Amino acid sequence: MRSFPKLRIILVAISKKNDSLIISLPNVFKPNNNGGNVFFNVKVNLVVSYKLSILNRWGNLVFENEGDLTKGEHKLWNGETKNGEIVTDGTYFYKMSFKVDGDFVNCELTDCEVVQEGFVDVRR
């Protein structure tokens, strides 16, 4: 059986305090409520606002969410559609934008908004 890394870490911004925005996103999660990695968890080390879009393999929007994140790990998607239906096993694509407060990040040195695109495998 082929093994996949379960975490992707992205360094995306430099702040005035010499901190970097570090985003941790999963490659795989198992939304079957039996413990382990049952959510699409996002971990950030700075306060950010975000917008998350999940698309199926045909490019149809399955789930969308936005809001503010504090430092730490956050459960953003449980493997259900925006209508509450359970998605099937497979690869889903995400587009996630992060915006850091301009008071914390020097927007002249780096982007205050960063967009990350990738995929996540959902397995039950």
DSSP file (Angstrom, degrees, kcal/mol; ACC not computed):
  #  RESIDUE AA STRUCTURE BP1 BP2  ACC     N-H-->O    O-->H-N    N-H-->O    O-->H-N    TCO  KAPPA ALPHA  PHI   PSI    X-CA   Y-CA   Z-CA
    1    1 A M              0   0    0      0, 0.0     2,-0.3     0, 0.0     0, 0.0   0.000 360.0 360.0 360.0 135.0    0.0    0.0    0.0
    2    2 A R        -     0   0    0      1,-0.0     2,-0.4     0, 0.0     0, 0.0  -0.550 360.0-143.4 -78.1 136.5    1.3    3.4   -0.9
    3    3 A S        -     0   0    0     -2,-0.3    -1,-0.0     0, 0.0     0, 0.0  -0.840  11.7-161.8-104.9 138.3    1.9    5.9    1.9
    4    4 A F        -     0   0    0     -2,-0.4     2,-0.1     2,-0.0    24,-0.1  -0.897  28.2-106.6-115.2 144.6    1.2    9.6    1.6
    5    5 A P        -     0   0    0      0, 0.0    22,-0.1     0, 0.0     3,-0.0  -0.451  25.5-149.7 -63.7 145.8    2.5   12.4    3.8
    6    6 A K  S    S+     0   0    0     21,-0.1    21,-0.4    20,-0.1    22,-0.4   0.388  70.2  50.4-101.2   3.8   -0.3   13.7    5.9
    7    7 A L        -     0   0    0     19,-0.3     2,-0.4    20,-0.1    -1,-0.1  -0.999  54.2-164.5-147.8 140.1    0.8   17.3    6.3
    8    8 A R  E     -A   25   0A   0     17,-3.4    17,-3.1    -2,-0.4     2,-0.5  -0.993  13.1-160.8-122.0 127.2    1.9   20.1    4.1
    9    9 A I  E     -A   24   0A   0     -2,-0.4     2,-0.4    15,-0.2    15,-0.2  -0.935   6.9-169.6-113.2 132.1    3.7   23.1    5.7
   10   10 A I  E     -A   23   0A   0     13,-2.9    13,-2.7    -2,-0.5     2,-0.6  -0.978  13.8-155.1-126.2 127.0    3.8   26.4    3.8
   11   11 A L  E     +A   22   0A   0     -2,-0.4    11,-0.2    11,-0.2     3,-0.1  -0.904  29.3 157.5 -98.6 121.1    5.9   29.5    4.8
   12   12 A V  E     +     0   0A   0      9,-2.5     2,-0.3    -2,-0.6    99,-0.3   0.619  43.7  26.3-128.0 -13.4    4.2   32.5    3.2
   13   13 A A  E     -A   21   0A   0      8,-0.6     8,-1.2    97,-0.1     2,-0.5  -0.999  50.9-138.9-155.0 153.8    4.9   35.9    4.8
   14   14 A I  E     -A   20   0A   0     -2,-0.3    92,-0.5     6,-0.2     6,-0.2  -0.962  26.8-154.7-113.9 130.2    7.4   37.9    6.8
   15   15 A S  B >   -D  105   0B   0      4,-2.9     3,-1.5    -2,-0.5    90,-0.2  -0.464  31.6-105.1 -99.7 172.3    6.1   40.1    9.5
   16   16 A K  T 3  S+     0   0    0     88,-2.1    89,-0.1     1,-0.3    -1,-0.1   0.737 122.3  55.0 -64.7 -23.2    7.5   43.3   11.1
   17   17 A K  T 3  S-     0   0    0     87,-0.5    -1,-0.3     2,-0.1     3,-0.1   0.185 121.0-107.4 -96.8  16.6    8.4   41.2   14.2
   18   18 A N  S <  S+     0   0    0     -3,-1.5     2,-0.3     1,-0.3    -2,-0.1   0.708  78.5 133.5  62.3  22.2   10.4   38.7   12.1
   19   19 A D        -     0   0    0      3,-0.0    -4,-2.9    26,-0.0     2,-0.4  -0.702  46.5-143.5 -91.7 154.5    7.8   36.1   12.4
   20   20 A S  E     -A   14   0A   0     -2,-0.3     2,-0.7    -6,-0.2    -6,-0.2  -0.924  18.3-116.0-115.8 145.5    6.6   34.1    9.4
   21   21 A L  E     -A   13   0A   0     -8,-1.2    -9,-2.5    -2,-0.4    -8,-0.6  -0.719  35.8-169.1 -77.5 118.8    3.1   33.0    8.7
   22   22 A I  E     -A   11   0A   0     -2,-0.7    23,-0.8   -11,-0.2     2,-0.5  -0.957   2.9-167.7-114.8 125.7    3.3   29.2    8.7
   23   23 A I  E     -AB  10  44A   0    -13,-2.7   -13,-2.9    -2,-0.5     2,-0.5  -0.949   4.8-162.2-116.0 128.8    0.3   27.3    7.5
   24   24 A S  E     +AB   9  43A   0     19,-2.6    19,-2.1    -2,-0.5   -15,-0.2  -0.958  14.7 175.5-112.0 123.4   -0.1   23.5    8.0
   25   25 A L  E     -A    8   0A   0    -17,-3.1   -17,-3.4    -2,-0.5    17,-0.1  -0.954  27.1-117.9-126.2 144.0   -2.6   21.8    5.7
   26   26 A P        -     0   0    0      0, 0.0   -19,-0.3     0, 0.0     3,-0.1  -0.470   9.6-161.0 -80.4 153.2   -3.4   18.1    5.5
   27   27 A N  S    S+     0   0    0    -21,-0.4    94,-3.3     1,-0.3     2,-0.3   0.664  82.8  21.6 -93.9 -26.4   -2.9   15.9    2.4
   28   28 A V  E     +e  121   0C   0    -22,-0.4     2,-0.3    92,-0.2    -1,-0.3  -0.994  63.0 173.2-142.0 141.7   -5.2   13.2    3.7
   29   29 A F  E     -e  122   0C   0     92,-2.2    94,-2.1    -2,-0.3     9,-0.2  -0.987  21.6-145.7-148.2 157.1   -8.0   13.0    6.2
   30   30 A K        -     0   0    0      7,-3.0     2,-2.2    -2,-0.3     4,-0.3  -0.854   8.3-168.7-122.7  92.3  -10.5   10.3    7.2
   31   31 A P        +     0   0    0      0, 0.0     7,-0.1     0, 0.0    93,-0.1  -0.332  53.1 113.0 -80.4  60.9  -13.9   11.8    8.3
   32   32 A N  S    S-     0   0    0     -2,-2.2     6,-0.1     3,-0.2    92,-0.1   0.236  80.6-121.5-117.4  12.7  -15.2    8.5    9.7
   33   33 A N  S    S+     0   0    0     -3,-0.3     3,-0.1     5,-0.1     5,-0.0   0.756  78.5 117.2  56.8  30.5  -15.4    9.5   13.4
   34   34 A N  S    S-     0   0    0      1,-0.5    -1,-0.1    -4,-0.3     3,-0.1   0.026  83.4 -91.8-113.5  28.8  -13.1    6.7   14.6
   35   35 A G  S    S+     0   0    0      1,-0.2    -1,-0.5    -5,-0.1    -3,-0.2  -0.206  87.4  70.9  90.4 175.1  -10.3    9.0   15.9
   36   36 A G  S    S-     0   0    0      1,-0.1     2,-1.5    -3,-0.1    -1,-0.2  -0.465 106.3  -7.2  78.4-149.8   -7.3   10.3   14.2
   37   37 A N  S    S+     0   0    0      1,-0.2    -7,-3.0    -2,-0.1    -1,-0.1  -0.627  72.3 151.7 -86.9  84.2   -7.4   12.9   11.5
   38   38 A V        +     0   0    0     -2,-1.5     2,-0.3    -9,-0.2    -1,-0.2   0.429  56.9  51.8 -98.8  -0.2  -11.2   13.2   11.0
   39   39 A F  S    S-     0   0    0     -3,-0.1     2,-1.4    -8,-0.0    39,-0.2  -0.914  88.1-107.9-129.6 158.0  -11.2   16.9    9.8
   40   40 A F  E     - C   0  77A   0     37,-3.0    36,-2.0    -2,-0.3    37,-0.8  -0.759  53.9-166.5 -79.1  93.7   -9.5   19.0    7.3
   41   41 A N  E     - C   0  75A   0     -2,-1.4     2,-0.4    34,-0.2    34,-0.2  -0.662  14.4-162.7 -91.1 140.5   -7.5   20.8    9.9
   42   42 A V  E     - C   0  74A   0     32,-2.6    32,-2.4    -2,-0.3     2,-0.5  -0.990   3.4-163.5-122.6 130.4   -5.6   24.0    9.3
   43   43 A K  E     +BC  24  73A   0    -19,-2.1   -19,-2.6    -2,-0.4     2,-0.3  -0.958  11.5 174.9-117.0 129.6   -2.9   25.2   11.7
   44   44 A V  E     -BC  23  72A   0     28,-2.2    28,-3.0    -2,-0.5   -21,-0.2  -0.931  27.5-152.8-129.9 154.6   -1.6   28.8   11.6
   45   45 A N  S    S+     0   0    0    -23,-0.8     2,-0.3    -2,-0.3    26,-0.2   0.403  80.8  47.6-107.4   1.2    0.8   30.6   13.9
   46   46 A L  S    S-     0   0    0    -24,-0.2     2,-0.4    24,-0.2    26,-0.1  -0.912  95.3 -92.6-132.6 161.9   -0.6   34.1   13.3
   47   47 A V        +     0   0    0     -2,-0.3    54,-0.6    24,-0.1     2,-0.3  -0.641  58.2 161.3 -74.8 127.9   -4.1   35.6   13.4
   48   48 A V  E     -GF  69 100C   0     21,-1.9    21,-3.6    -2,-0.4     2,-0.3  -0.949  39.0-128.5-141.6 159.5   -5.5   35.6    9.8
   49   49 A S  E     -GF  68  99C   0     50,-2.3    50,-2.6    -2,-0.3     2,-0.3  -0.834  37.1-172.0-101.8 154.5   -8.8   35.8    8.0
   50   50 A Y  E     -GF  67  98C   0     17,-2.9    17,-1.9    -2,-0.3     2,-0.3  -0.938  26.9-157.1-143.9 162.0   -9.4   33.0    5.5
   51   51 A K  E     -GF  66  97C   0     46,-1.7    46,-2.4    -2,-0.3     2,-0.4  -0.959  17.8-166.2-140.1 127.7  -11.7   31.8    2.7
   52   52 A L  E     -GF  65  96C   0     13,-3.5    13,-2.3    -2,-0.3     2,-0.4  -0.956   6.8-177.2-118.8 128.9  -11.8   28.1    1.9
   53   53 A S  E     -GF  64  95C   0     42,-2.4    42,-2.2    -2,-0.4     2,-0.5  -0.996   7.3-163.2-123.6 131.5  -13.3   26.5   -1.2
   54   54 A I  E     -GF  63  94C   0      9,-2.9     8,-3.2    -2,-0.4     9,-1.5  -0.959  10.6-172.5-114.6 129.7  -13.4   22.7   -1.8
   55   55 A L  E     -GF  61  93C   0     38,-3.3    38,-2.5    -2,-0.5     6,-0.2  -0.917  17.5-129.9-122.4 147.4  -14.0   21.4   -5.3
   56   56 A N    >   -     0   0    0      4,-2.3     3,-2.1    -2,-0.3    36,-0.1  -0.227  45.7 -84.7 -82.8-177.4  -14.7   17.9   -6.6
   57   57 A R  T 3  S+     0   0    0      1,-0.3    -1,-0.1    34,-0.2    35,-0.1   0.656 129.6  55.4 -67.3 -14.4  -12.8   16.4   -9.5
   58   58 A W  T 3  S-     0   0    0      2,-0.1    -1,-0.3     0, 0.0    -3,-0.0   0.412 119.9-107.6 -94.8   0.6  -15.2   18.0  -12.0
   59   59 A G  S <  S+     0   0    0     -3,-2.1     2,-0.3     1,-0.3    -2,-0.1   0.584  70.6 145.1  85.7  10.5  -14.5   21.4  -10.6
   60   60 A N        -     0   0    0      1,-0.1    -4,-2.3     2,-0.0     2,-0.4  -0.653  57.5-109.5 -83.6 138.0  -17.9   21.8   -8.8
   61   61 A L  E     +G   55   0C   0     -2,-0.3    -6,-0.2    -6,-0.2     3,-0.1  -0.513  41.2 169.9 -67.4 122.3  -18.0   23.6   -5.5
   62   62 A V  E     +     0   0C   0     -8,-3.2    20,-2.2     1,-0.4     2,-0.3   0.774  64.3   3.2-100.7 -39.0  -18.6   21.1   -2.7
   63   63 A F  E     -G   54   0C   0     -9,-1.5    -9,-2.9    18,-0.2    -1,-0.4  -0.997  57.5-175.6-152.7 145.7  -18.0   23.3    0.3
   64   64 A E  E     +G   53   0C   0     -2,-0.3     2,-0.3   -11,-0.2   -11,-0.2  -0.995  10.5 162.1-146.5 142.3  -17.1   26.9    1.1
   65   65 A N  E     +G   52   0C   0    -13,-2.3   -13,-3.5    -2,-0.3     2,-0.3  -0.988   7.2 179.7-155.6 151.3  -16.3   28.6    4.4
   66   66 A E  E     +G   51   0C   0     -2,-0.3     2,-0.3   -15,-0.3   -15,-0.2  -0.987  23.2 104.1-152.4 160.1  -14.7   31.8    5.5
   67   67 A G  E     -G   50   0C   0    -17,-1.9   -17,-2.9    -2,-0.3     2,-0.4  -0.985  62.3 -49.3 164.1-156.9  -13.9   33.7    8.8
   68   68 A D  E     -G   49   0C   0     -2,-0.3     2,-0.4   -19,-0.3   -19,-0.3  -0.881  39.6-156.8-114.4 144.6  -11.1   34.5   11.1
   69   69 A L  E     -G   48   0C   0    -21,-3.6   -21,-1.9    -2,-0.4     2,-0.2  -0.968   2.6-154.7-120.8 136.5   -8.5   32.2   12.6
   70   70 A T        -     0   0    0     -2,-0.4   -26,-0.3   -23,-0.2   -24,-0.2  -0.458  49.4 -65.3 -91.5 175.2   -6.5   32.6   15.8
   71   71 A K  S    S+     0   0    0    -26,-0.2     2,-0.3    -2,-0.2   -26,-0.2  -0.377 101.5  42.1 -59.7 138.3   -3.2   31.0   16.4
   72   72 A G  E    S-C   44   0A   0    -28,-3.0   -28,-2.2   -26,-0.1     2,-0.4  -0.786  96.6 -34.5 124.8-165.9   -3.5   27.2   16.6
   73   73 A E  E     -C   43   0A   0     -2,-0.3     2,-0.4   -30,-0.2   -30,-0.2  -0.777  50.2-169.4-102.0 140.3   -5.3   24.4   14.9
   74   74 A H  E     -C   42   0A   0    -32,-2.4   -32,-2.6    -2,-0.4     2,-0.9  -0.989  23.1-134.0-134.6 137.2   -8.8   24.7   13.4
   75   75 A K  E     +C   41   0A   0     -2,-0.4   -34,-0.2   -34,-0.2     3,-0.1  -0.798  35.8 162.3 -89.0 106.3  -11.3   22.2   12.1
   76   76 A L  E     +     0   0A   0    -36,-2.0     2,-0.4    -2,-0.9    -1,-0.2   0.732  59.3  26.0-103.5 -24.4  -12.5   23.7    8.9
   77   77 A W  E     -C   40   0A   0    -37,-0.8   -37,-3.0     1,-0.1    -1,-0.3  -0.984  48.1-169.7-145.2 131.8  -14.1   20.9    6.9
   78   78 A N        -     0   0    0     -2,-0.4     3,-0.1   -39,-0.2    -1,-0.1   0.268  60.6 -94.7-101.8  10.0  -15.7   17.6    8.1
   79   79 A G  S    S+     0   0    0      1,-0.3     8,-2.5     7,-0.1     2,-0.3   0.669  88.2 118.9  87.1  16.1  -16.0   15.9    4.7
   80   80 A E  B     -I   86   0D   0      6,-0.2    -1,-0.3     1,-0.1     6,-0.2  -0.828  63.7-113.9-112.9 154.9  -19.6   17.0    4.1
   81   81 A T    >   -     0   0    0      4,-3.2     3,-2.0    -2,-0.3   -18,-0.2  -0.206  40.8 -95.7 -73.7 173.4  -21.0   19.1    1.3
   82   82 A K  T 3  S+     0   0    0    -20,-2.2   -19,-0.1     1,-0.3    -1,-0.1   0.689 129.0  55.4 -65.2 -16.0  -22.5   22.5    1.9
   83   83 A N  T 3  S-     0   0    0    -21,-0.3    -1,-0.3     2,-0.1   -20,-0.1   0.352 123.4-104.6 -95.3   3.8  -25.9   20.7    2.0
   84   84 A G  S <  S+     0   0    0     -3,-2.0     2,-0.3     1,-0.3    -2,-0.1   0.542  74.3 139.8  87.0   7.3  -24.7   18.3    4.7
   85   85 A E        -     0   0    0      1,-0.1    -4,-3.2    -5,-0.0     2,-0.3  -0.624  57.8-112.4 -84.5 145.0  -24.2   15.2    2.4
   86   86 A I  B     -I   80   0D   0     -2,-0.3    -6,-0.2    -6,-0.2     2,-0.1  -0.605  31.8-129.5 -76.9 129.9  -21.2   13.0    3.0
   87   87 A V        -     0   0    0     -8,-2.5     2,-0.1    -2,-0.3     3,-0.1  -0.425  22.9-111.7 -76.8 156.4  -18.7   13.2    0.2
   88   88 A T        -     0   0    0      1,-0.1    34,-0.1    -2,-0.1    -1,-0.1  -0.419  42.7 -82.3 -80.7 161.4  -17.4   10.0   -1.4
   89   89 A D  S    S+     0   0    0     -2,-0.1     2,-0.3    32,-0.1    34,-0.2  -0.312  83.4  84.6 -58.0 145.9  -13.8    8.9   -1.1
   90   90 A G  E    S- H   0 122C   0     32,-2.1    32,-3.2    -3,-0.1     2,-0.5  -0.929  78.7 -46.9 151.2-172.2  -11.5   10.6   -3.5
   91   91 A T  E     - H   0 121C   0     -2,-0.3     2,-0.4    30,-0.2    30,-0.2  -0.811  46.3-173.0 -98.1 131.0   -9.3   13.6   -4.3
   92   92 A Y  E     - H   0 120C   0     28,-2.7    28,-2.7    -2,-0.5     2,-0.4  -0.925  15.7-135.8-121.7 147.6  -10.7   17.0   -3.7
   93   93 A F  E     -FH  55 119C   0    -38,-2.5   -38,-3.3    -2,-0.4     2,-0.4  -0.819  18.4-161.7-106.2 141.9   -9.1   20.3   -4.6
   94   94 A Y  E     -FH  54 118C   0     24,-2.4    24,-1.9    -2,-0.4     2,-0.4  -0.909  14.4-165.5-123.2 152.0   -9.0   23.3   -2.3
   95   95 A K  E     +FH  53 117C   0    -42,-2.2   -42,-2.4    -2,-0.4     2,-0.4  -0.988  19.3 178.3-129.6 122.5   -8.3   27.0   -2.8
   96   96 A M  E     -FH  52 116C   0     20,-3.1    20,-3.2    -2,-0.4     2,-0.4  -0.985  11.9-163.2-133.1 124.9   -7.6   28.8    0.4
   97   97 A S  E     -FH  51 115C   0    -46,-2.4   -46,-1.7    -2,-0.4     2,-0.4  -0.881   4.8-165.3-108.0 140.9   -6.8   32.5    0.8
   98   98 A F  E     -FH  50 114C   0     16,-3.0    16,-2.8    -2,-0.4     2,-0.5  -0.973   0.8-165.4-122.6 136.2   -5.2   33.9    4.0
   99   99 A K  E     -FH  49 113C   0    -50,-2.6   -50,-2.3    -2,-0.4     2,-0.3  -0.985   6.3-156.4-126.6 124.5   -5.1   37.5    4.8
  100  100 A V  E     -F   48   0C   0     12,-3.0   -52,-0.2    -2,-0.5     2,-0.1  -0.758  33.6 -96.8 -98.0 143.9   -2.8   38.9    7.5
  101  101 A D    >>  -     0   0    0    -54,-0.6     4,-1.9    -2,-0.3     3,-1.7  -0.368  26.2-135.8 -58.6 128.9   -3.5   42.1    9.3
  102  102 A G  T 34 S+     0   0    0      1,-0.3     5,-0.3     2,-0.2    -1,-0.2   0.652 102.9  64.6 -63.6 -17.0   -1.5   45.0    7.7
  103  103 A D  T 34 S+     0   0    0      1,-0.1    -1,-0.3     3,-0.1     3,-0.1   0.729 110.3  37.5 -75.6 -21.3   -0.6   46.2   11.2
  104  104 A F  T <4 S+     0   0    0     -3,-1.7   -88,-2.1     1,-0.1   -87,-0.5   0.797 116.8  50.0 -98.0 -34.5    1.3   43.0   11.8
  105  105 A V  B  < S-D   15   0B   0     -4,-1.9     2,-1.1   -90,-0.2   -90,-0.2  -0.876  81.0-124.9-110.5 138.0    2.9   42.4    8.4
  106  106 A N    >>  -     0   0    0    -92,-0.5     4,-1.6    -2,-0.4     3,-1.5  -0.701  22.7-165.8 -79.1 100.9    4.8   44.9    6.4
  107  107 A C  T 34 S+     0   0    0     -2,-1.1    -1,-0.2    -5,-0.3     5,-0.2   0.608  83.5  64.8 -69.7 -11.2    2.8   44.8    3.1
  108  108 A E  T 34 S+     0   0    0      1,-0.1    -1,-0.3     3,-0.1     3,-0.1   0.752 109.5  38.3 -78.8 -24.0    5.6   46.6    1.3
  109  109 A L  T <4 S+     0   0    0     -3,-1.5     2,-0.3     1,-0.2    -2,-0.2   0.741 130.3   5.8 -94.8 -27.6    7.9   43.6    1.9
  110  110 A T  S  < S-     0   0    0     -4,-1.6     2,-0.3   -96,-0.1    -1,-0.2  -0.934  86.4 -81.7-149.5 167.7    5.5   40.8    1.4
  111  111 A D        -     0   0    0     -2,-0.3   -97,-0.1   -99,-0.3    -3,-0.1  -0.556  23.0-154.9 -75.1 137.2    1.9   40.1    0.3
  112  112 A C  S    S+     0   0    0     -2,-0.3   -12,-3.0    -5,-0.2     2,-0.4   0.672  85.9  51.7 -83.1 -18.2   -0.7   40.6    3.0
  113  113 A E  E     - H   0  99C   0    -14,-0.2     2,-0.4     2,-0.0   -14,-0.2  -0.980  69.2-175.7-122.2 132.1   -2.9   38.1    1.2
  114  114 A V  E     - H   0  98C   0    -16,-2.8   -16,-3.0    -2,-0.4     2,-0.5  -0.979  10.6-154.9-127.6 136.6   -1.7   34.7    0.1
  115  115 A V  E     - H   0  97C   0     -2,-0.4     2,-0.4   -18,-0.2   -18,-0.2  -0.952   9.7-170.0-113.7 128.4   -3.6   32.1   -1.9
  116  116 A Q  E     - H   0  96C   0    -20,-3.2   -20,-3.1    -2,-0.5     2,-0.4  -0.957   2.0-173.3-117.0 135.8   -2.8   28.4   -1.6
  117  117 A E  E     + H   0  95C   0     -2,-0.4     2,-0.3   -22,-0.2   -22,-0.2  -0.963  25.0 117.9-125.3 144.9   -4.2   25.7   -3.9
  118  118 A G  E     - H   0  94C   0    -24,-1.9   -24,-2.4    -2,-0.4     2,-0.3  -0.923  49.1 -88.3-174.5-160.9   -3.7   22.0   -3.6
  119  119 A F  E     - H   0  93C   0     -2,-0.3     2,-0.4   -26,-0.3   -26,-0.2  -0.921  19.2-162.3-133.7 158.3   -5.5   18.7   -3.0
  120  120 A V  E     - H   0  92C   0    -28,-2.7   -28,-2.7    -2,-0.3     2,-0.5  -0.993  17.6-135.6-139.6 135.3   -6.6   16.5   -0.2
  121  121 A D  E     -eH  28  91C   0    -94,-3.3   -92,-2.2    -2,-0.4     2,-0.6  -0.796  14.8-154.0 -90.3 128.8   -7.5   12.9   -0.3
  122  122 A V  E     +eH  29  90C   0    -32,-3.2   -32,-2.1    -2,-0.5     2,-0.4  -0.917  19.8 175.0-103.0 123.3  -10.7   11.9    1.6
  123  123 A R              0   0    0    -94,-2.1   -91,-0.1    -2,-0.6    -2,-0.0  -0.985 360.0 360.0-130.9 139.3  -10.7    8.3    2.8
  124  124 A R              0   0    0     -2,-0.4   -94,-0.1   -94,-0.2    -1,-0.1   0.386 360.0 360.0-110.8 360.0  -13.2    6.5    5.0
